[in-house]
Amino acid sequence: MEGRILLADDEPDIHELLTPLLQREGFAVAHAYTGTEAIDQARASQPDLMLLDVMLPGFDGFEVCRELRCTCTFPILFLSARGEEIDKLLGLGVGGDDYITKPFSAAEAVARVKAHLRRRRQFDAVEAPYAQPPAIHTAGLTIDAGAAEVRLADGRAVSLTARELALLQTLARAPGRIFTKKQLYEAAWDSPWFGDDNTVMVTIRRLREKVETDPDRPELILTIRGLGYKLANGGGAS
């Protein structure tokens, strides 16, 4: 696998840890150590993927991501020692595609990079309109992958991030079936699951905020305690 990775982190040890592993996989790695450098390099070089530390000097990672999402579509994976759910919620909310909590396994980080790039390239390969998958109709929802949106029963359309769309599609292909967090992560993120529950939980929460009438009392995306999640069976998918 080849590609260009922008690694934005103010800790030299992170650069020294990840750079040789990424290069071994065939990636060219560029480096930034401040928020300003991260924005300038990302805009100038348009990398295939960005690894972005939250606690950058100057602009923090959330600000960098928010700024880049105005014009850039490449995957952004946050690196952070802040593992609280609210931080992950914020990271995904400003446009991040994944959130890796420090200290992390370097092998896991590289595996996630490869998985995100593989999914992005698969999406690009079928991006032409004639190749878009058909909409899914289930549980009162119409899920349009081509437009990255879901239309609610009342006709309102809401936009989804790539990860929200992939997770909802996974649930919608088998309404009523219970999916574990591991199954959802590996299907929606196309990456091995390393036991990080929060990423799935945060994405489920954001989905509920968009598609549920009352996110605190969900009727569509249901939690099955001790097992996982399922989409309410609204008559099957089509």
C-alpha positions as a printed Julia matrix, in Angstrom:
238×3 Matrix{Float64}:
   0.0    0.0     0.0
   1.32   3.44   -0.91
   0.2    6.92    0.03
   1.15  10.17    1.69
   0.65  10.53    5.44
   0.84  13.83    7.3
   1.8   13.21   10.93
   0.99  16.26   13.06
   2.17  15.87   16.67
   4.35  17.99   18.93
   6.01  14.94   20.52
   9.18  13.87   18.64
   8.85  10.39   20.17
   5.56   9.86   18.3
   7.23  10.76   15.01
  10.14   8.44   15.77
   7.76   5.62   16.71
   5.36   5.8    13.77
   7.48   7.03   10.87
   9.57   3.88   10.26
   6.52   1.63   10.57
   4.55   3.72    8.09
   7.49   3.88    5.7
   7.85   0.11    5.91
   4.28  -0.13    4.58
   5.22   2.06    1.63
   3.92   5.41    2.9
   5.68   8.73    2.46
   5.49  10.61    5.76
   5.46  14.39    6.18
   5.77  16.0     9.6
   4.16  18.95   11.4
   4.69  19.97   15.02
   2.22  22.85   15.47
  -1.35  23.52   14.48
  -0.32  26.19   11.99
   2.19  23.85   10.31
  -0.48  21.13   10.15
  -2.97  23.4     8.35
  -0.37  24.82    5.95
   1.09  21.43    5.03
  -2.29  19.77    4.66
  -3.54  22.45    2.3
  -0.32  22.51    0.31
   0.25  18.78   -0.09
  -3.27  17.27    0.23
  -2.11  14.04    1.94
  -4.02  10.81    1.59
  -4.51  10.69    5.38
  -3.65  12.77    8.41
  -2.68  11.63   11.9
  -3.53  14.61   14.1
  -2.65  15.17   17.75
  -5.33  16.94   19.77
  -2.9   18.88   22.0
  -0.93  20.78   19.35
   0.54  24.18   20.22
  -1.16  27.13   18.57
  -4.31  25.77   16.98
  -5.29  22.55   18.77
  -6.21  19.44   16.8
  -9.95  20.11   16.97
  -9.44  23.59   15.51
  -7.13  22.21   12.81
  -9.68  19.57   11.83
 -12.55  22.05   11.78
 -10.54  24.39    9.56
  -9.44  21.67    7.14
 -12.9   20.18    6.8
 -13.98  23.35    4.97
 -11.98  22.23    1.94
 -10.32  18.83    2.56
 -11.9   15.38    2.45
  -9.0   13.06    3.32
  -9.39  10.9     6.47
  -8.27  12.48    9.74
  -7.35  10.21   12.64
  -6.96  11.91   16.01
  -4.17  10.95   18.39
  -4.78  12.01   21.99
  -4.01  11.3    25.61
  -7.51  12.61   26.34
  -9.64   9.48   26.27
 -12.85  10.85   27.76
 -16.02  10.16   25.79
 -16.74  13.89   25.45
 -13.37  14.39   23.73
 -14.08  11.58   21.28
 -17.53  13.03   20.66
 -15.97  16.41   19.89
 -13.3   14.89   17.65
 -15.82  12.99   15.56
 -18.16  15.96   15.6
 -15.66  18.36   13.99
 -15.02  15.9    11.17
 -12.53  13.33   12.46
 -12.8    9.78   11.13
 -11.27   7.96   14.09
  -9.84   8.62   17.56
  -6.8    6.74   18.86
  -6.06   7.17   22.57
  -2.48   7.45   23.84
  -0.63   5.4    24.83
  -1.43   3.26   21.82
   0.05   0.3    20.03
   2.03   1.5    17.02
   0.91  -1.61   15.14
  -2.74  -0.74   15.9
  -2.27   2.82   14.65
  -0.73   1.61   11.38
  -3.51  -0.97   10.98
  -6.12   1.78   11.34
  -4.31   3.96    8.82
  -4.32   1.13    6.29
  -7.96   0.31    6.96
  -9.12   3.91    6.47
  -7.15   4.26    3.25
  -8.46   0.94    1.96
 -12.04   2.03    2.64
 -11.42   5.45    1.07
 -10.0    3.87   -2.09
 -12.87   1.43   -2.32
 -15.28   4.35   -2.08
 -13.38   6.33   -4.71
 -13.46   3.35   -7.06
 -17.28   3.39   -7.1
 -17.8    7.12   -6.77
 -19.36   7.51  -10.22
 -23.15   8.02   -9.94
 -23.98   4.89  -11.92
 -22.07   2.8    -9.4
 -23.72   4.18   -6.26
 -25.5    1.54   -4.15
 -29.29   1.75   -4.02
 -30.97   3.46   -1.09
 -32.01   1.32    1.86
 -35.58   1.71    3.17
 -36.17   0.37    6.67
 -37.58   1.34   10.08
 -39.09   4.47    8.55
 -35.67   5.61    7.29
 -34.34   6.05    3.78
 -30.56   5.69    3.8
 -28.92   7.21    0.72
 -25.23   6.29    0.55
 -24.7    8.35   -2.58
 -25.79  11.56   -0.84
 -24.43  10.51    2.58
 -27.76  11.35    4.14
 -30.74   9.7     5.76
 -34.31  10.82    5.23
 -36.56  10.49    8.26
 -40.16   9.32    8.33
 -41.37  12.94    8.39
 -39.43  13.69    5.21
 -36.58  15.62    6.78
 -33.09  14.88    5.44
 -30.03  14.86    7.72
 -26.4   14.57    6.63
 -24.17  11.82    7.99
 -20.42  11.53    8.34
 -18.72   8.62    6.57
 -18.49   6.64    9.79
 -22.11   7.33   10.83
 -23.26   6.26    7.38
 -21.23   3.04    7.43
 -22.48   2.11   10.9
 -26.13   2.84   10.08
 -25.86   0.86    6.84
 -24.5   -2.11    8.78
 -27.46  -2.05   11.15
 -29.96  -1.41    8.36
 -28.93  -4.38    6.26
 -30.29  -6.67    8.97
 -33.05  -4.92   10.98
 -33.76  -6.69   14.25
 -30.38  -8.41   14.33
 -28.18  -7.68   17.34
 -24.66  -6.52   16.47
 -21.88  -6.49   19.06
 -19.61  -3.45   19.31
 -16.84  -5.55   17.8
 -18.97  -6.49   14.8
 -20.06  -2.9    14.25
 -16.55  -1.53   14.51
 -15.02  -4.08   12.14
 -17.84  -3.58    9.61
 -18.09   0.22    9.76
 -14.41   1.05   10.25
 -13.09  -1.86    8.18
 -10.41  -2.37   10.8
  -9.58  -4.9    13.53
 -11.26  -4.11   16.85
  -8.86  -3.56   19.75
 -11.46  -3.38   22.52
 -12.18   0.36   22.32
 -15.9    0.57   23.13
 -16.1    4.36   23.15
 -15.64   4.9    19.41
 -18.77   2.87   18.62
 -20.7    4.33   21.55
 -19.91   7.92   20.53
 -20.93   7.28   16.92
 -24.17   5.61   18.04
 -24.91   8.64   20.21
 -24.33  11.03   17.3
 -26.54   8.92   15.04
 -29.32   8.98   17.6
 -29.06  12.76   17.84
 -29.7   12.92   14.1
 -32.39  10.26   13.55
 -34.26   9.82   16.83
 -37.17  11.99   17.95
 -35.82  11.75   21.51
 -32.17  10.58   21.54
 -32.4    9.81   25.28
 -35.29   7.41   24.6
 -34.34   5.84   21.29
 -36.94   3.96   19.29
 -34.88   3.19   16.17
 -31.32   2.35   17.26
 -31.8    0.17   20.3
 -29.31  -0.86   22.97
 -29.5   -4.53   23.96
 -27.87  -4.53   27.36
 -24.84  -6.77   27.57
 -25.03  -7.7    23.89
 -24.85  -4.69   21.59
 -27.18  -2.72   19.32
 -29.89  -3.34   16.75
 -32.05  -1.33   14.39
 -35.75  -1.58   15.14
 -37.38  -4.0    12.73
 -39.52  -1.79   10.57
 -40.51  -4.38    8.03
 -37.14  -5.22    6.54
 -34.67  -3.53    4.25
 -35.08  -3.0     0.53
